[in-house]
Amino acid sequence: MKLKILSKKNNVLFNRTEVTASATEFESTPSRKELLGAMATELKCEAGALVLEQIHQPFGSKSVAINAKVYDSPDAAAKAEPKFKFERGQAKVQPKPS
């Protein structure tokens, strides 16, 4: 997968950088987990401080548009973003039958 950063906007009020990126050259549609890892590597930040806001792939297209937010620290991200945004793309924990 090839990842290209299209724009970065520093938002001082929320201690974050808002990033727009594009992913191309992939075999199948990448998962949130794959995109999160690729973005964290490209932006040189911790995965816990990165929140994928929106992922858009037009029908039949071989490219994905990504809107993400990179916080200064994972703690800053946890304070500003709702909990469900961190749980997206994670494996669901099934309760054990008793």
Secondary structure, DSSP 8 states (H G I E B T S, - for coil): -EEEEEEEEEETTTTEEEEEEEEE--SS---HHHHHHHHHHHHT--GGGEEEEEEE--TT-SEEEEEEEEESSHHHHHHHS-THHHHTTS--------
